Amino acid sequence: MIKIKFDYDSSYVTNIRITGHANFDEYGKDIVCAAASSIAITSLNACLRINSKSIIIKQSEGLIDAKVLVKDDIINKILLNMKDMYTDLKEQYSENIKII
């Protein structure tokens, strides 16, 4: 199961931690894992494109940990949109994704 945790300070996202694997299908064919990874990579890269110092990302097998370094409305909107996309994905694959 993929577990996604968003931390907040007031209404600003301060940290995002994504762990695990969806186990929807075998490695390399798992569409849920691919969708979850795409959401993370696209959203975090958008933040970095807007402000290259906005987040620090640690990534390893089965882990993405992003610490948000700025309180910026645009960065925050991208990250809240990221959460909305995960919520939509979770509605279809509730046995494979958990949002904490």
FIVO-321180 format. One line per 3 residues: number of its first residue (from 1); their letters; for each residue x, y, z of N, C-alpha, C, O. Coordinates in steps of 0.2 Angstrom, whole numbers, plus 5000, padded with zeros to 4 digits. Each point is the difference from the previous one (the first is absolute). Layout:
BEGIN
NUM) a) X,Y,Z,X,Y,Z,X,Y,Z,X,Y,Z; ...
% end
This chain:
BEGIN
1) mik) 5004,4994,5000,4996,5006,5000,5004,5006,5000,5006,5000,5003; 4992,5005,4993,5004,5007,5000,4997,5004,5006,4994,5000,5000; 5010,5003,5004,4997,5004,5005,5003,5007,4999,5006,5001,4999
4) ikf) 4989,5004,5001,5002,5007,4999,4998,5004,5006,4995,5000,5002; 5010,5004,5000,4999,5004,5006,5002,5007,4998,5005,5002,4998; 4990,5003,5003,5001,5007,5000,5000,5003,5007,4996,4999,5004
7) dyd) 5009,5005,4997,5001,5004,5006,4998,5007,4999,5002,5003,4994; 4995,5001,5010,4999,5007,4999,5002,5004,5006,5001,4998,5006; 5000,5009,4992,5001,5005,5005,4995,5005,4998,5000,5003,4995
10) ssy) 4994,4998,5009,4995,5004,4998,4997,4997,4994,4998,4994,5000; 5001,5009,4994,4997,4997,4994,5006,4999,4995,4998,4998,4994; 5008,5002,5008,5005,4999,4995,5003,4993,5001,5001,4997,5006
13) vtn) 5000,4999,4989,5003,4994,5000,5008,5001,5002,5003,5004,4997; 4999,4992,5008,5007,5000,5002,5004,4994,4998,5006,5001,5000; 4991,4993,4999,5004,4994,4999,4995,4995,4997,4994,5000,5001
16) iri) 5008,4996,4994,4997,4995,4997,5004,4994,5000,5006,5000,4998; 4991,4995,5004,5004,4993,5001,4996,4995,4996,4994,4999,5002; 5009,4998,4993,4997,4994,4997,5004,4994,5000,5006,5000,4999
19) tgh) 4991,4995,5004,5003,4994,5001,4997,4994,4997,4993,5000,5000; 5010,4994,4999,4997,4994,4998,4999,4999,4993,5002,5004,4995; 4995,4991,5003,4998,4998,4993,4993,4998,5000,4997,4997,5005
22) anf) 5000,5004,4989,4992,4999,5000,4999,4992,5000,4995,4998,5003; 5009,4998,4994,4999,4993,4999,4993,4999,4997,4997,4995,5001; 5002,5009,4994,4994,4999,4996,5001,4994,4994,4996,4996,4999
25) dey) 5011,5005,4999,5002,4995,4995,5007,4999,5001,5003,5003,5005; 5000,4993,4991,5007,4998,5001,5005,5006,4998,4997,5005,4997; 5009,4996,5006,5004,5005,4999,5001,5001,4993,5002,4996,4996
28) gkd) 4998,5011,5002,5000,5002,4993,4994,5000,4996,5000,5002,4994; 4995,4995,5009,4993,5000,4996,4995,5003,5005,4994,5000,4998; 5008,5003,5008,4995,5002,5005,4998,5007,4998,5003,5005,5001
31) ivc) 4991,4996,4996,4997,5006,4998,4999,5005,5006,5000,5006,4999; 4998,4991,5007,4999,5005,5005,5007,5003,5003,5000,5006,5001; 5005,4990,4999,5006,5002,5002,5003,5006,4995,5002,5005,5002
34) aaa) 4997,4993,4992,5002,5005,4994,4996,5006,5001,5003,5006,4999; 4990,4994,5002,4996,5006,5001,5003,5004,5006,5000,5006,5000; 5001,4991,5006,5002,5003,5006,5007,5003,4999,5001,5006,5002
37) ssi) 5003,4991,4995,5007,5003,4998,4999,5006,4996,5004,5005,5001; 4992,4994,4994,4999,5006,4995,4998,5006,5003,5002,5006,4999; 4993,4993,5006,4997,5006,5004,5005,5003,5004,5001,5006,5000
40) ait) 5003,4990,5003,5006,5003,5004,5005,5004,4996,5002,5005,5002; 5001,4991,4993,5005,5003,4996,4998,5007,4997,5003,5005,5000; 4991,4994,4997,4997,5006,4996,4999,5006,5005,5002,5006,4998
43) sln) 4995,4993,5008,4999,5005,5004,5006,5003,5003,5001,5006,5001; 5003,4990,5002,5006,5002,5003,5005,5004,4995,5003,5005,5001; 4997,4992,4993,5004,5004,4995,4997,5006,4998,5004,5005,4999
46) acl) 4990,4996,5001,4997,5007,4999,5002,5005,5005,5001,5005,4999; 4999,4992,5007,5002,5005,5006,5007,5002,4999,5002,5006,5001; 5002,4989,4997,5007,5002,4999,5001,5005,4994,5005,5004,5000
49) rin) 4991,4995,4995,5001,5004,4994,4998,5007,5002,5003,5005,4997; 4992,4996,5007,4998,5007,5003,5005,5003,5004,5002,5006,5000; 5001,4990,5005,5005,5002,5005,5004,4994,5001,4998,4996,5004
52) sks) 5008,5004,4994,5005,4995,5000,5002,4998,5008,5003,4995,5001; 4995,5010,5003,5002,4999,5007,4994,4999,5004,5000,5001,5007; 4994,4997,4990,4994,5000,5004,4999,4993,5004,4997,5000,5005
55) iii) 5006,4995,4992,5000,4993,5004,5006,4997,4999,5005,5001,4996; 4996,4994,5009,5006,4995,5000,4997,4993,4999,4995,4999,5004; 5007,4998,4992,4997,4993,4999,5005,4995,5001,5006,5000,4997
58) kqs) 4992,4995,5007,5004,4994,5001,4996,4994,4997,4994,4999,5001; 5010,4997,4995,4996,4995,4996,5005,4993,5001,5006,5001,4999; 4990,4994,5002,5004,4993,4999,4994,4995,4999,4994,5002,4999
61) egl) 5008,4992,5000,4995,4995,4998,4994,5000,5005,5001,4999,5006; 4993,5002,4992,4994,5000,5004,4999,5006,5005,4997,5000,5004; 5007,5006,4994,5000,5006,5005,5001,5006,4996,5005,5001,4996
64) ida) 4990,5004,5005,5001,5007,4998,4999,5004,5006,4994,4999,5002; 5011,5005,5000,4999,5004,5006,5001,5007,4997,5006,5002,4998; 4989,5003,5002,5001,5007,4998,4999,5005,5006,4994,5000,5002
67) kvl) 5011,5003,4999,4999,5006,5005,5000,5006,4997,5004,5002,4996; 4990,5002,5006,4999,5006,4997,5003,5006,5004,5000,5000,5006; 5004,5004,4990,5005,5005,5004,4997,5007,4999,5002,5004,5004
70) vkd) 4993,4997,4992,4997,5007,5000,4992,4999,5001,4997,4995,4998; 5001,5011,5004,4992,5001,5001,4998,5004,4994,5001,5006,5000; 4997,4991,4995,4999,5004,4993,4993,4997,4998,4999,4994,5000
73) dii) 4997,5011,4998,4993,4998,4998,5000,4995,4994,4996,4996,5000; 5008,5006,4995,5000,4996,4994,5002,4993,5001,4997,4995,4998; 5009,5004,5006,5003,4994,5002,4995,4996,5004,4998,4994,4999
76) nki) 4998,5009,5005,4995,4997,5005,4994,4997,4995,4998,4995,5002; 5000,5009,4994,4995,4998,4995,5002,4994,4996,4995,4995,4999; 5011,5005,4999,5002,4994,4996,5000,4994,5005,4998,4994,4998
79) lln) 5004,5006,5008,5000,4995,5005,4993,4998,5002,4999,4994,5001; 4997,5010,5000,4993,4999,5001,4996,4996,4994,4996,4996,5001; 5006,5006,4993,4998,4997,4994,5002,4993,5000,4997,4995,4998
82) mkd) 5010,5004,5004,5003,4993,5000,4995,4996,5005,4999,4994,4998; 5000,5009,5008,4996,4996,5005,4993,4998,4997,4997,4994,5000; 5000,5011,4996,4993,4998,4997,5001,4995,4994,4996,4996,5000
85) myt) 5010,5004,4997,5000,4994,4995,5001,4994,5003,4998,4995,4998; 5006,5005,5008,5000,4993,5004,4994,4998,5002,4998,4994,5001; 4998,5011,5002,4993,4998,5002,4996,4997,4995,4996,4995,5001
88) dlk) 5004,5008,4993,4996,4997,4994,5003,4993,4998,4996,4996,4999; 5010,5003,5001,5003,4993,4999,4998,4995,5005,4999,4995,4999; 5001,5008,5008,4998,4995,5005,4993,4998,4999,4998,4994,5002
91) eqy) 4998,5010,4996,4992,4998,4999,5000,4994,4995,4995,4996,5001; 5009,5004,4994,5000,4994,4996,5004,4994,5002,4998,4994,4998; 5007,5007,5006,5004,4995,5003,5001,5000,5007,5006,5001,5002
94) sen) 4989,4999,5002,5000,5001,5007,5004,4994,5004,5002,5001,5005; 4999,4993,4992,5004,4995,5003,5007,5001,4999,5004,4996,5002; 4998,5009,4993,5007,5000,4999,5003,5007,5002,5006,5001,5000
97) iki) 4990,5004,5002,5002,5006,5002,4997,5003,5006,4994,4999,5001; 5010,5003,5004,4997,5003,5006,5003,5007,5001,5006,5001,5000; 4990,5004,5001,5002,5007,5002,4999,5001,5007,4995,4999,5003
100) i) 5011,5003,5000,5000,5001,5008,4998,5007,5001,5000,5002,5006
% end
